[in-house]
Amino acid sequence: MIVQQKRNYLWLILFIIVLSSNALIYHTSLYETLGINNAPQVVIGSLLDILIVAPLLLCLYLKKFNWKLAVALFAGASIFATIAIPSTLLAPYKFITNTGILVEAAIIAFEVLVIILFFTYLPKLIKQVRQNPSPLPFSFATAVKQRTKNPIIQMLSSELLVFYYAFASWKKQPMEGVSLHQNSSYVAFQVMMLHAIVLESLGFHWWLHSKAPILSIILLILNIYGFIFILADLQAMRLNRIQHDSKGFYMPFGLMKQAYIEYDKIDEIILDQEELQVKKRKDCVEFICRDFEEVFPQVILKMKEPQLVRFMYGMNKRYRFVAIKCDDPNTFIGKLQKEVN
């Protein structure tokens, strides 16, 4: 399993190397050293790398290939090629990248149409969410799923939650229930990440802008989004807590993952300290906040059947074990034992 994961990350590393090397070659001293002005073969090689090799590496990393993905990757690679390769060198091969850009424009037009349709029924969606007593990440995702299974809409709904928690949730009070983050260094970690993004943006991007202004702007936009996302995740973790109902309980973990666990689907409540402190199980999802020291779960739930866990952008995965560490374990475990028994 570990070897397989390493191979998987190898494709991602190669993908990054292929794109970055082909971009930097035209924005560093290698441009003059290699004599690219008189060597069109270099440009052809870059196009092959960007349009064919890089998409294939990404497909190997994602472990899937279909025509929709291939078209989207080719279109995205064409846009990247126009940014990475100077227009004077790319001019003889412009028809190749233009094809990809036209395909991307058609895809974007379709996505815009879908987004417009989404916003037409957004008011009804919000009304439905307000009537649902479950934590917002659950109720919003459920309302969207009931109306459409379009992956674009699911991704857009995740983005709406990000911007809601980052900008519009500061007057909200945390809901009643057991929290997951207060007795950990989660907030400190998130604040450190926010400071690191700000310092990196001020320092590195200032230097990079004089070398590769377009690349600098792209990285700056990604940094700004990263700052907003971390801030939103912090707010979502602070406001949403474990909530019980008659059938089970909601387990929210910021914006990153959520699960609804039914009591009658729990096969065993593991409380033995030796079992809790073993290395992470292969088929186990953790609802545990990071800390400056090694932490272990307070309880592990063995499910009768794999438990569905929902991640960002509508991605789902099932796990046999659920590891939990919360701020009031006695109350949570007591309630859990009572309901399961």
C-alpha positions as CSV (number, residue, x, y, z in Angstrom):
1,M,0.0,0.0,0.0
2,I,2.8,2.4,0.9
3,V,4.8,1.6,-2.3
4,Q,1.6,2.2,-4.3
5,Q,1.1,5.6,-2.6
6,K,4.7,6.6,-3.3
7,R,4.3,5.7,-7.0
8,N,1.1,7.7,-7.1
9,Y,2.9,10.8,-5.7
10,L,5.8,10.2,-8.2
11,W,3.4,10.9,-11.1
12,L,2.4,14.2,-9.4
13,I,6.0,15.2,-8.8
14,L,6.9,14.4,-12.4
15,F,3.8,16.4,-13.6
16,I,5.1,19.5,-11.6
17,I,8.6,19.1,-12.9
18,V,7.5,18.9,-16.5
19,L,5.4,22.0,-16.3
20,S,7.8,24.1,-14.2
21,S,10.9,23.2,-16.2
22,N,9.2,24.1,-19.5
23,A,8.0,27.4,-18.1
24,L,11.3,28.4,-16.4
25,I,13.4,27.6,-19.5
26,Y,11.9,30.6,-21.3
27,H,12.2,33.0,-18.3
28,T,15.8,32.3,-17.1
29,S,19.3,32.5,-18.6
30,L,18.7,29.1,-20.2
31,Y,16.7,31.0,-22.8
32,E,19.9,32.5,-24.2
33,T,22.3,29.6,-23.3
34,L,20.3,27.1,-25.4
35,G,19.9,29.5,-28.3
36,I,16.1,28.9,-28.5
37,N,15.7,31.6,-31.1
38,N,17.4,29.4,-33.6
39,A,16.1,26.1,-32.3
40,P,12.4,25.5,-33.0
41,Q,12.9,21.9,-31.8
42,V,12.9,23.2,-28.3
43,V,9.5,24.8,-28.7
44,I,8.1,21.6,-30.3
45,G,9.5,19.6,-27.4
46,S,7.9,22.0,-24.9
47,L,4.5,21.7,-26.7
48,L,4.8,17.9,-26.6
49,D,5.6,18.0,-22.9
50,I,2.9,20.5,-22.0
51,L,0.1,19.2,-24.2
52,I,0.7,15.4,-24.1
53,V,3.2,14.3,-21.4
54,A,1.9,16.5,-18.5
55,P,-1.8,15.6,-19.0
56,L,-0.8,11.9,-19.1
57,L,1.1,12.2,-15.9
58,L,-1.8,13.9,-14.2
59,C,-4.1,11.1,-15.4
60,L,-1.8,8.5,-14.0
61,Y,-1.8,10.4,-10.7
62,L,-5.6,10.6,-10.7
63,K,-5.8,7.0,-11.8
64,K,-8.6,7.7,-14.2
65,F,-8.9,8.6,-17.9
66,N,-12.0,9.5,-20.0
67,W,-12.7,11.8,-22.9
68,K,-14.1,14.6,-20.7
69,L,-11.0,14.7,-18.6
70,A,-8.7,14.5,-21.7
71,V,-10.5,17.4,-23.4
72,A,-10.3,19.5,-20.2
73,L,-6.6,18.7,-19.6
74,F,-5.7,19.5,-23.3
75,A,-7.6,22.8,-23.1
76,G,-6.0,23.8,-19.8
77,A,-2.5,22.7,-21.1
78,S,-3.0,24.9,-24.2
79,I,-3.7,28.0,-22.0
80,F,-0.6,27.1,-19.9
81,A,1.5,26.9,-23.1
82,T,0.5,30.3,-24.3
83,I,1.5,31.7,-20.9
84,A,4.8,29.8,-20.5
85,I,6.1,30.1,-24.1
86,P,6.8,33.6,-25.5
87,S,4.3,34.5,-28.3
88,T,7.2,35.2,-30.8
89,L,8.3,31.6,-30.4
90,L,4.8,30.1,-30.3
91,A,3.6,31.9,-33.4
92,P,4.3,29.1,-35.9
93,Y,2.3,26.7,-33.7
94,K,-0.5,29.0,-32.7
95,F,-3.2,26.9,-34.4
96,I,-2.5,24.1,-31.9
97,T,-2.9,26.2,-28.8
98,N,-5.8,28.1,-30.3
99,T,-7.7,24.9,-30.7
100,G,-7.3,24.1,-27.0
101,I,-8.3,27.6,-26.0
102,L,-11.5,27.4,-28.2
103,V,-12.3,24.1,-26.5
104,E,-11.7,25.7,-23.1
105,A,-13.9,28.7,-24.0
106,A,-16.7,26.3,-25.0
107,I,-16.3,24.4,-21.6
108,I,-16.4,27.7,-19.7
109,A,-19.5,28.9,-21.6
110,F,-21.3,25.7,-20.6
111,E,-20.1,26.0,-17.0
112,V,-21.3,29.6,-16.9
113,L,-24.7,28.5,-18.1
114,V,-24.9,25.8,-15.4
115,I,-23.8,28.4,-12.8
116,I,-26.5,30.8,-13.9
117,L,-29.1,28.0,-13.6
118,F,-27.8,27.3,-10.1
119,F,-28.2,30.9,-9.0
120,T,-31.8,30.9,-10.2
121,Y,-32.8,28.4,-7.6
122,L,-30.3,29.5,-4.9
123,P,-33.0,31.4,-2.9
124,K,-35.1,28.2,-2.6
125,L,-31.9,26.4,-1.7
126,I,-31.2,28.8,1.2
127,K,-34.7,28.5,2.5
128,Q,-34.4,24.8,2.5
129,V,-31.1,25.0,4.4
130,R,-32.5,27.3,7.1
131,Q,-35.3,24.8,7.8
132,N,-32.7,22.0,8.4
133,P,-31.4,21.9,12.0
134,S,-28.2,20.0,11.0
135,P,-24.8,21.8,10.8
136,L,-24.6,24.0,7.7
137,P,-22.0,21.9,5.8
138,F,-24.4,19.0,6.0
139,S,-27.6,20.8,5.3
140,F,-26.2,22.8,2.4
141,A,-24.6,19.7,0.8
142,T,-27.8,17.7,1.2
143,A,-30.0,20.5,-0.3
144,V,-27.7,20.7,-3.4
145,K,-27.5,17.0,-3.8
146,Q,-31.3,16.7,-3.8
147,R,-31.6,19.2,-6.7
148,T,-28.6,18.2,-8.8
149,K,-25.6,15.8,-9.0
150,N,-23.7,18.0,-11.4
151,P,-20.0,18.0,-10.2
152,I,-19.7,21.7,-11.3
153,I,-22.6,22.7,-9.0
154,Q,-21.2,20.6,-6.1
155,M,-17.8,22.4,-6.5
156,L,-19.5,25.7,-6.7
157,S,-21.5,25.0,-3.5
158,S,-18.3,24.2,-1.7
159,E,-16.8,27.5,-2.9
160,L,-19.9,29.3,-1.6
161,L,-19.4,27.8,1.8
162,V,-15.8,28.9,1.8
163,F,-16.7,32.5,1.1
164,Y,-19.6,32.4,3.5
165,Y,-17.5,31.3,6.4
166,A,-14.6,33.6,5.5
167,F,-16.6,36.8,5.2
168,A,-20.2,36.4,6.4
169,S,-20.1,34.2,9.5
170,W,-18.3,36.4,12.1
171,K,-21.4,37.4,13.9
172,K,-22.6,33.8,14.3
173,Q,-22.3,32.0,17.6
174,P,-21.0,28.4,17.9
175,M,-23.9,25.9,18.0
176,E,-24.5,23.7,21.1
177,G,-22.6,20.5,21.2
178,V,-19.1,19.0,21.8
179,S,-16.3,20.8,19.9
180,L,-13.2,19.2,18.4
181,H,-10.6,22.0,18.4
182,Q,-10.5,23.8,21.7
183,N,-8.1,21.4,23.5
184,S,-5.7,21.3,20.7
185,S,-3.3,23.6,18.8
186,Y,-5.5,23.7,15.7
187,V,-6.1,27.5,16.0
188,A,-2.4,28.1,16.5
189,F,-1.6,26.0,13.4
190,Q,-4.1,27.9,11.3
191,V,-2.8,31.3,12.4
192,M,0.8,30.2,11.7
193,M,-0.3,29.2,8.2
194,L,-2.0,32.5,7.6
195,H,1.1,34.4,8.7
196,A,3.3,32.2,6.5
197,I,1.1,33.0,3.4
198,V,1.2,36.7,4.1
199,L,5.0,36.7,4.6
200,E,5.6,34.5,1.5
201,S,3.3,36.7,-0.6
202,L,5.1,39.9,0.5
203,G,8.6,38.5,0.1
204,F,8.8,35.8,-2.6
205,H,6.2,37.4,-5.0
206,W,8.0,40.7,-4.8
207,W,11.1,39.0,-6.1
208,L,9.4,36.7,-8.6
209,H,7.4,39.6,-10.1
210,S,10.6,41.1,-11.6
211,K,11.5,37.7,-13.1
212,A,8.2,36.2,-14.3
213,P,5.3,38.7,-13.7
214,I,2.6,36.4,-15.1
215,L,3.7,33.5,-12.9
216,S,3.9,35.8,-9.9
217,I,0.3,37.0,-10.4
218,I,-1.0,33.4,-10.7
219,L,0.8,32.4,-7.5
220,L,-0.4,35.5,-5.7
221,I,-4.0,34.6,-6.7
222,L,-3.5,31.1,-5.3
223,N,-2.1,32.5,-2.1
224,I,-5.0,34.8,-1.6
225,Y,-7.4,31.9,-2.1
226,G,-5.4,29.8,0.3
227,F,-5.6,32.6,2.9
228,I,-9.4,32.8,2.4
229,F,-9.8,29.0,2.6
230,I,-7.8,28.6,5.8
231,L,-9.8,31.4,7.4
232,A,-13.1,29.8,6.3
233,D,-12.0,26.4,7.6
234,L,-11.1,27.9,10.9
235,Q,-14.5,29.5,11.2
236,A,-16.3,26.3,10.1
237,M,-14.4,24.4,12.8
238,R,-15.3,27.0,15.5
239,L,-19.0,27.3,14.7
240,N,-19.9,23.6,13.9
241,R,-19.9,21.0,16.6
242,I,-21.0,17.4,17.1
243,Q,-24.8,17.2,16.9
244,H,-27.0,14.3,17.9
245,D,-30.5,13.3,16.7
246,S,-32.7,10.3,17.2
247,K,-30.8,8.1,14.7
248,G,-27.2,9.2,14.9
249,F,-24.9,12.1,15.1
250,Y,-23.3,14.7,12.8
251,M,-19.5,14.8,12.8
252,P,-18.3,18.1,11.2
253,F,-14.6,18.8,10.8
254,G,-14.4,22.3,9.4
255,L,-14.8,22.4,5.6
256,M,-12.5,19.5,5.0
257,K,-14.7,16.5,5.8
258,Q,-18.0,15.6,7.4
259,A,-19.8,12.4,8.3
260,Y,-23.3,11.4,9.6
261,I,-22.9,8.3,11.7
262,E,-26.0,6.2,12.6
263,Y,-26.1,4.5,15.9
264,D,-27.3,1.2,14.5
265,K,-24.5,1.1,12.0
266,I,-21.8,1.0,14.8
267,D,-20.5,-2.5,15.4
268,E,-18.1,-1.7,18.3
269,I,-16.9,1.2,20.4
270,I,-13.2,0.8,20.9
271,L,-11.9,2.4,24.1
272,D,-8.9,0.2,24.9
273,Q,-5.8,2.4,25.2
274,E,-3.5,0.0,23.5
275,E,-5.7,-0.2,20.5
276,L,-6.2,3.6,20.5
277,Q,-2.5,4.3,20.4
278,V,-1.5,2.0,17.6
279,K,-0.5,3.4,14.3
280,K,-3.3,4.7,12.0
281,R,-5.4,1.9,10.5
282,K,-5.4,1.6,6.8
283,D,-9.2,1.8,6.6
284,C,-9.7,4.6,9.1
285,V,-10.7,8.2,8.9
286,E,-9.6,10.6,11.6
287,F,-11.6,13.4,13.1
288,I,-8.6,14.6,15.1
289,C,-7.2,18.2,15.2
290,R,-3.4,18.6,14.7
291,D,-1.3,19.4,17.7
292,F,2.3,20.2,18.5
293,E,2.8,16.8,20.0
294,E,1.6,13.4,18.9
295,V,-2.1,12.8,19.6
296,F,-4.3,9.7,19.7
297,P,-8.0,9.2,19.3
298,Q,-10.2,8.9,22.5
299,V,-12.5,6.5,20.8
300,I,-12.6,4.5,17.6
301,L,-15.8,3.3,16.0
302,K,-15.8,0.1,14.1
303,M,-18.7,0.2,11.7
304,K,-20.8,-2.7,10.5
305,E,-20.4,-1.5,7.0
306,P,-18.0,1.2,5.5
307,Q,-19.0,4.6,6.6
308,L,-19.5,7.4,4.0
309,V,-17.4,10.5,4.6
310,R,-17.9,13.6,2.5
311,F,-14.9,15.8,1.6
312,M,-14.6,19.1,-0.2
313,Y,-16.0,19.6,-3.7
314,G,-18.4,16.7,-3.4
315,M,-15.8,13.9,-3.1
316,N,-16.9,10.9,-1.1
317,K,-15.0,7.9,0.4
318,R,-16.0,5.0,2.7
319,Y,-14.1,3.8,5.8
320,R,-14.6,0.9,8.1
321,F,-13.2,2.7,11.2
322,V,-13.8,6.3,12.5
323,A,-11.3,7.7,15.0
324,I,-12.5,10.7,17.1
325,K,-10.8,13.1,19.5
326,C,-13.1,15.8,21.0
327,D,-13.0,18.4,23.9
328,D,-15.5,16.6,26.2
329,P,-14.9,12.9,25.7
330,N,-16.8,11.8,28.8
331,T,-20.0,13.5,27.6
332,F,-19.7,12.3,24.0
333,I,-18.7,8.7,24.8
334,G,-21.4,8.4,27.5
335,K,-24.1,9.6,25.0
336,L,-22.7,7.3,22.4
337,Q,-22.7,4.2,24.6
338,K,-26.2,5.0,25.8
339,E,-27.6,5.3,22.3
340,V,-25.8,2.3,20.9
341,N,-26.6,0.0,23.8
